[in-house]
Amino acid sequence: MTIRRAPRGAVVFDCDNTLVATLGAWERAYTALFAGCGRVFDPAVHLGGLVGMPLEPLGRALATLLDRPGEHTALSARMVALLTANETRPMPYAVELIAALHGTRPLAVVSNTPRVIVRHYLTAVGLAQAFDAVLGCDDVAAPKPAPDVYRAACAILGVDPADAVAVEDCPSGLAAATRAGLFVVRVGATAVPADLAVANLGDPTLWRALGVPTAQS
């Protein structure tokens, strides 16, 4: 079997739970928003239809769900406030890996979260200045698992997708990167095929694949 080698053109990272620890943040924010409107948020009923929405459509969807016509702008603003109010932490080894990669090749972040929130997360953990491009779901026609955001990032960076590496943790992002034609690194335990699978961002196998000195001695 031929093992595909990681290209050296660019590295494109997912944000939520790849670079920044945000597990449960959206569910908690929706729960608080619904409670403030006298409603109960049910992830099984509501969450799937809201994922990957830019802020304006998200506000309109929430206004419909909460029977708050005309309040879409206030509702989307409240979501931003809820999502950015809590302490934000980098994922293990994220800061170290980005520091090692910075300046060696183009770097980007792509997310199914609106860009204003992604930028807040990256700024909060001290990583915002390391990236040549940051794209959210509001920058493309279709969110992950569509390949749009990865293709857009590669276009901005001036690299062919075949010369770029994607680093992802969730099935929709892994599917998006694969469809876009990048070399795909899967981080964590998600059982989705990828070109390279690692336990976390500190895995020496990942650092060697990216051509930087390993994080761990």
BALOBA-1460 file (C-alpha; in Angstrom, 3 decimals):
// residues 217
<rec num="1" residu="m" x="0.000" y="0.000" z="0.000"/>
<rec num="2" residu="t" x="1.282" y="3.449" z="-0.922"/>
<rec num="3" residu="i" x="1.297" y="5.895" z="1.982"/>
<rec num="4" residu="r" x="0.656" y="9.459" z="0.893"/>
<rec num="5" residu="r" x="3.240" y="11.925" z="2.226"/>
<rec num="6" residu="a" x="2.133" y="15.196" z="3.756"/>
<rec num="7" residu="p" x="2.714" y="18.085" z="1.332"/>
<rec num="8" residu="r" x="4.588" y="21.204" z="2.452"/>
<rec num="9" residu="g" x="2.561" y="23.935" z="0.725"/>
<rec num="10" residu="a" x="0.244" y="25.116" z="3.527"/>
<rec num="11" residu="v" x="-1.515" y="23.928" z="6.682"/>
<rec num="12" residu="v" x="-5.209" y="24.645" z="7.236"/>
<rec num="13" residu="f" x="-6.669" y="24.063" z="10.699"/>
<rec num="14" residu="d" x="-10.164" y="23.650" z="11.995"/>
<rec num="15" residu="c" x="-10.818" y="25.836" z="15.066"/>
<rec num="16" residu="d" x="-13.384" y="24.350" z="17.461"/>
<rec num="17" residu="n" x="-11.852" y="21.509" z="19.478"/>
<rec num="18" residu="t" x="-8.900" y="21.315" z="17.113"/>
<rec num="19" residu="l" x="-7.101" y="24.542" z="18.070"/>
<rec num="20" residu="v" x="-9.460" y="25.915" z="20.734"/>
<rec num="21" residu="a" x="-11.362" y="24.003" z="23.420"/>
<rec num="22" residu="t" x="-15.014" y="24.849" z="22.774"/>
<rec num="23" residu="l" x="-16.715" y="21.508" z="23.472"/>
<rec num="24" residu="g" x="-20.287" y="22.191" z="24.539"/>
<rec num="25" residu="a" x="-19.973" y="25.965" z="24.134"/>
<rec num="26" residu="w" x="-22.657" y="26.254" z="21.454"/>
<rec num="27" residu="e" x="-25.077" y="23.988" z="23.313"/>
<rec num="28" residu="r" x="-24.596" y="25.985" z="26.525"/>
<rec num="29" residu="a" x="-25.126" y="29.251" z="24.662"/>
<rec num="30" residu="y" x="-28.300" y="28.018" z="22.985"/>
<rec num="31" residu="t" x="-29.575" y="26.655" z="26.304"/>
<rec num="32" residu="a" x="-29.064" y="30.048" z="27.963"/>
<rec num="33" residu="l" x="-30.612" y="31.923" z="25.041"/>
<rec num="34" residu="f" x="-33.708" y="29.719" z="24.971"/>
<rec num="35" residu="a" x="-34.065" y="29.899" z="28.763"/>
<rec num="36" residu="g" x="-33.965" y="33.691" z="28.592"/>
<rec num="37" residu="c" x="-36.901" y="33.491" z="26.192"/>
<rec num="38" residu="g" x="-38.837" y="31.067" z="28.399"/>
<rec num="39" residu="r" x="-38.088" y="28.050" z="26.219"/>
<rec num="40" residu="v" x="-36.191" y="24.790" z="26.595"/>
<rec num="41" residu="f" x="-33.399" y="24.045" z="24.145"/>
<rec num="42" residu="d" x="-33.372" y="20.426" z="22.971"/>
<rec num="43" residu="p" x="-30.129" y="19.585" z="21.108"/>
<rec num="44" residu="a" x="-31.736" y="16.573" z="19.445"/>
<rec num="45" residu="v" x="-34.439" y="18.777" z="17.950"/>
<rec num="46" residu="h" x="-32.724" y="22.099" z="17.350"/>
<rec num="47" residu="l" x="-28.939" y="21.800" z="17.091"/>
<rec num="48" residu="g" x="-28.497" y="20.065" z="13.734"/>
<rec num="49" residu="g" x="-30.472" y="22.659" z="11.813"/>
<rec num="50" residu="l" x="-28.480" y="25.549" z="13.274"/>
<rec num="51" residu="v" x="-24.947" y="24.275" z="12.653"/>
<rec num="52" residu="g" x="-22.852" y="26.198" z="10.130"/>
<rec num="53" residu="m" x="-25.180" y="29.212" z="9.832"/>
<rec num="54" residu="p" x="-23.796" y="32.723" z="9.347"/>
<rec num="55" residu="l" x="-24.992" y="35.167" z="11.990"/>
<rec num="56" residu="e" x="-27.813" y="36.836" z="10.061"/>
<rec num="57" residu="p" x="-29.513" y="33.585" z="8.944"/>
<rec num="58" residu="l" x="-28.878" y="32.184" z="12.426"/>
<rec num="59" residu="g" x="-30.646" y="35.142" z="13.990"/>
<rec num="60" residu="r" x="-33.600" y="34.707" z="11.655"/>
<rec num="61" residu="a" x="-33.803" y="30.977" z="12.400"/>
<rec num="62" residu="l" x="-33.738" y="31.698" z="16.130"/>
<rec num="63" residu="a" x="-36.391" y="34.387" z="15.759"/>
<rec num="64" residu="t" x="-38.641" y="31.799" z="14.113"/>
<rec num="65" residu="l" x="-37.925" y="29.083" z="16.669"/>
<rec num="66" residu="l" x="-38.487" y="31.446" z="19.589"/>
<rec num="67" residu="d" x="-41.460" y="33.286" z="18.112"/>
<rec num="68" residu="r" x="-39.571" y="36.586" z="18.274"/>
<rec num="69" residu="p" x="-40.309" y="38.207" z="14.898"/>
<rec num="70" residu="g" x="-38.142" y="41.188" z="14.135"/>
<rec num="71" residu="e" x="-35.590" y="40.321" z="16.831"/>
<rec num="72" residu="h" x="-33.141" y="38.416" z="14.649"/>
<rec num="73" residu="t" x="-30.346" y="40.973" z="15.019"/>
<rec num="74" residu="a" x="-30.655" y="41.025" z="18.808"/>
<rec num="75" residu="l" x="-30.757" y="37.240" z="18.983"/>
<rec num="76" residu="s" x="-27.628" y="36.756" z="16.882"/>
<rec num="77" residu="a" x="-25.858" y="39.440" z="18.930"/>
<rec num="78" residu="r" x="-26.867" y="37.634" z="22.115"/>
<rec num="79" residu="m" x="-25.401" y="34.400" z="20.760"/>
<rec num="80" residu="v" x="-22.096" y="36.156" z="20.057"/>
<rec num="81" residu="a" x="-22.085" y="37.571" z="23.584"/>
<rec num="82" residu="l" x="-22.805" y="34.172" z="25.136"/>
<rec num="83" residu="l" x="-20.176" y="32.401" z="23.049"/>
<rec num="84" residu="t" x="-17.449" y="34.935" z="23.794"/>
<rec num="85" residu="a" x="-18.191" y="35.480" z="27.492"/>
<rec num="86" residu="n" x="-16.572" y="32.335" z="28.872"/>
<rec num="87" residu="e" x="-12.881" y="31.641" z="29.372"/>
<rec num="88" residu="t" x="-11.288" y="30.279" z="26.211"/>
<rec num="89" residu="r" x="-8.434" y="27.756" z="26.303"/>
<rec num="90" residu="p" x="-6.213" y="26.353" z="23.562"/>
<rec num="91" residu="m" x="-6.274" y="22.648" z="22.895"/>
<rec num="92" residu="p" x="-3.205" y="20.794" z="24.201"/>
<rec num="93" residu="y" x="-0.093" y="21.554" z="22.128"/>
<rec num="94" residu="a" x="-1.962" y="23.976" z="19.833"/>
<rec num="95" residu="v" x="0.161" y="26.976" z="20.834"/>
<rec num="96" residu="e" x="3.380" y="24.997" z="20.541"/>
<rec num="97" residu="l" x="2.527" y="23.556" z="17.124"/>
<rec num="98" residu="i" x="1.452" y="26.888" z="15.651"/>
<rec num="99" residu="a" x="4.596" y="28.546" z="17.012"/>
<rec num="100" residu="a" x="6.722" y="25.863" z="15.348"/>
<rec num="101" residu="l" x="4.885" y="26.217" z="12.028"/>
<rec num="102" residu="h" x="4.609" y="30.011" z="11.938"/>
<rec num="103" residu="g" x="6.811" y="31.443" z="9.210"/>
<rec num="104" residu="t" x="7.592" y="28.082" z="7.639"/>
<rec num="105" residu="r" x="4.600" y="28.084" z="5.246"/>
<rec num="106" residu="p" x="1.139" y="29.692" z="4.850"/>
<rec num="107" residu="l" x="-1.323" y="28.907" z="7.649"/>
<rec num="108" residu="a" x="-5.094" y="29.254" z="7.777"/>
<rec num="109" residu="v" x="-8.090" y="28.478" z="9.960"/>
<rec num="110" residu="v" x="-11.448" y="27.377" z="8.542"/>
<rec num="111" residu="s" x="-14.576" y="26.842" z="10.611"/>
<rec num="112" residu="n" x="-18.311" y="26.228" z="10.597"/>
<rec num="113" residu="t" x="-18.504" y="28.998" z="13.204"/>
<rec num="114" residu="p" x="-19.058" y="32.630" z="12.090"/>
<rec num="115" residu="r" x="-15.747" y="34.391" z="11.499"/>
<rec num="116" residu="v" x="-16.196" y="37.036" z="14.222"/>
<rec num="117" residu="i" x="-16.405" y="34.290" z="16.840"/>
<rec num="118" residu="v" x="-13.477" y="32.344" z="15.373"/>
<rec num="119" residu="r" x="-11.326" y="35.481" z="15.508"/>
<rec num="120" residu="h" x="-12.356" y="36.041" z="19.128"/>
<rec num="121" residu="y" x="-11.332" y="32.498" z="20.042"/>
<rec num="122" residu="l" x="-7.966" y="32.793" z="18.285"/>
<rec num="123" residu="t" x="-7.260" y="36.182" z="19.854"/>
<rec num="124" residu="a" x="-8.208" y="34.883" z="23.306"/>
<rec num="125" residu="v" x="-5.629" y="32.087" z="23.103"/>
<rec num="126" residu="g" x="-2.938" y="34.265" z="21.503"/>
<rec num="127" residu="l" x="-2.955" y="32.671" z="18.063"/>
<rec num="128" residu="a" x="-4.719" y="35.211" z="15.849"/>
<rec num="129" residu="q" x="-1.575" y="36.813" z="14.425"/>
<rec num="130" residu="a" x="-0.106" y="33.487" z="13.307"/>
<rec num="131" residu="f" x="-2.588" y="32.915" z="10.478"/>
<rec num="132" residu="d" x="-2.591" y="34.283" z="6.939"/>
<rec num="133" residu="a" x="-6.331" y="33.640" z="6.550"/>
<rec num="134" residu="v" x="-9.267" y="32.988" z="8.871"/>
<rec num="135" residu="l" x="-12.555" y="31.878" z="7.310"/>
<rec num="136" residu="g" x="-15.893" y="31.131" z="8.917"/>
<rec num="137" residu="c" x="-19.183" y="29.747" z="7.682"/>
<rec num="138" residu="d" x="-20.209" y="33.258" z="6.622"/>
<rec num="139" residu="d" x="-17.396" y="33.386" z="4.052"/>
<rec num="140" residu="v" x="-18.675" y="30.588" z="1.795"/>
<rec num="141" residu="a" x="-21.900" y="29.460" z="0.166"/>
<rec num="142" residu="a" x="-22.050" y="26.117" z="1.966"/>
<rec num="143" residu="p" x="-20.511" y="25.053" z="5.306"/>
<rec num="144" residu="k" x="-18.655" y="21.823" z="6.010"/>
<rec num="145" residu="p" x="-19.073" y="19.005" z="4.969"/>
<rec num="146" residu="a" x="-19.096" y="20.919" z="1.681"/>
<rec num="147" residu="p" x="-15.518" y="21.560" z="0.508"/>
<rec num="148" residu="d" x="-16.087" y="25.296" z="-0.097"/>
<rec num="149" residu="v" x="-14.255" y="26.702" z="2.919"/>
<rec num="150" residu="y" x="-11.138" y="24.605" z="2.316"/>
<rec num="151" residu="r" x="-11.048" y="25.527" z="-1.353"/>
<rec num="152" residu="a" x="-11.516" y="29.195" z="-0.458"/>
<rec num="153" residu="a" x="-8.675" y="29.091" z="2.063"/>
<rec num="154" residu="c" x="-6.308" y="27.482" z="-0.431"/>
<rec num="155" residu="a" x="-7.228" y="30.110" z="-3.024"/>
<rec num="156" residu="i" x="-6.460" y="32.915" z="-0.561"/>
<rec num="157" residu="l" x="-3.163" y="31.290" z="0.387"/>
<rec num="158" residu="g" x="-2.261" y="30.780" z="-3.261"/>
<rec num="159" residu="v" x="-1.759" y="27.023" z="-2.989"/>
<rec num="160" residu="d" x="-3.306" y="24.065" z="-4.754"/>
<rec num="161" residu="p" x="-5.396" y="21.954" z="-2.342"/>
<rec num="162" residu="a" x="-3.211" y="18.971" z="-3.235"/>
<rec num="163" residu="d" x="-0.258" y="20.902" z="-1.752"/>
<rec num="164" residu="a" x="-2.026" y="21.636" z="1.549"/>
<rec num="165" residu="v" x="-2.627" y="19.772" z="4.807"/>
<rec num="166" residu="a" x="-5.927" y="19.923" z="6.691"/>
<rec num="167" residu="v" x="-6.004" y="19.309" z="10.456"/>
<rec num="168" residu="e" x="-9.488" y="18.370" z="11.690"/>
<rec num="169" residu="d" x="-11.269" y="16.622" z="14.541"/>
<rec num="170" residu="c" x="-14.887" y="16.119" z="13.422"/>
<rec num="171" residu="p" x="-16.571" y="14.081" z="10.669"/>
<rec num="172" residu="s" x="-18.004" y="17.054" z="8.757"/>
<rec num="173" residu="g" x="-14.649" y="18.804" z="8.625"/>
<rec num="174" residu="l" x="-12.790" y="15.655" z="7.651"/>
<rec num="175" residu="a" x="-15.287" y="15.110" z="4.841"/>
<rec num="176" residu="a" x="-14.914" y="18.712" z="3.667"/>
<rec num="177" residu="a" x="-11.134" y="18.532" z="3.558"/>
<rec num="178" residu="t" x="-11.183" y="15.194" z="1.750"/>
<rec num="179" residu="r" x="-13.624" y="16.503" z="-0.860"/>
<rec num="180" residu="a" x="-11.449" y="19.573" z="-1.366"/>
<rec num="181" residu="g" x="-8.436" y="17.352" z="-2.085"/>
<rec num="182" residu="l" x="-6.172" y="18.196" z="0.857"/>
<rec num="183" residu="f" x="-3.950" y="15.788" z="2.767"/>
<rec num="184" residu="v" x="-6.154" y="15.116" z="5.796"/>
<rec num="185" residu="v" x="-4.951" y="14.743" z="9.379"/>
<rec num="186" residu="r" x="-7.511" y="13.404" z="11.840"/>
<rec num="187" residu="v" x="-6.978" y="14.483" z="15.448"/>
<rec num="188" residu="g" x="-8.621" y="12.465" z="18.225"/>
<rec num="189" residu="a" x="-10.760" y="9.361" z="18.302"/>
<rec num="190" residu="t" x="-13.270" y="10.084" z="15.524"/>
<rec num="191" residu="a" x="-13.572" y="6.963" z="13.369"/>
<rec num="192" residu="v" x="-13.317" y="8.635" z="9.965"/>
<rec num="193" residu="p" x="-10.715" y="7.673" z="7.335"/>
<rec num="194" residu="a" x="-7.831" y="10.107" z="6.926"/>
<rec num="195" residu="d" x="-4.339" y="10.244" z="5.453"/>
<rec num="196" residu="l" x="-2.880" y="10.472" z="8.965"/>
<rec num="197" residu="a" x="-4.478" y="9.866" z="12.369"/>
<rec num="198" residu="v" x="-2.976" y="11.269" z="15.584"/>
<rec num="199" residu="a" x="-4.102" y="11.354" z="19.191"/>
<rec num="200" residu="n" x="-3.513" y="15.079" z="19.702"/>
<rec num="201" residu="l" x="-1.573" y="18.041" z="18.336"/>
<rec num="202" residu="g" x="1.495" y="17.031" z="20.307"/>
<rec num="203" residu="d" x="1.818" y="13.656" z="18.601"/>
<rec num="204" residu="p" x="5.400" y="13.425" z="17.268"/>
<rec num="205" residu="t" x="4.087" y="11.689" z="14.145"/>
<rec num="206" residu="l" x="2.191" y="14.849" z="13.233"/>
<rec num="207" residu="w" x="5.163" y="17.130" z="13.857"/>
<rec num="208" residu="r" x="7.429" y="14.949" z="11.736"/>
<rec num="209" residu="a" x="4.837" y="14.852" z="8.963"/>
<rec num="210" residu="l" x="4.707" y="18.649" z="9.002"/>
<rec num="211" residu="g" x="8.487" y="18.904" z="8.979"/>
<rec num="212" residu="v" x="8.984" y="20.662" z="12.318"/>
<rec num="213" residu="p" x="10.959" y="19.578" z="15.385"/>
<rec num="214" residu="t" x="8.815" y="17.427" z="17.654"/>
<rec num="215" residu="a" x="7.031" y="18.875" z="20.654"/>
<rec num="216" residu="q" x="8.040" y="16.008" z="22.874"/>
<rec num="217" residu="s" x="11.553" y="14.801" z="23.499"/>
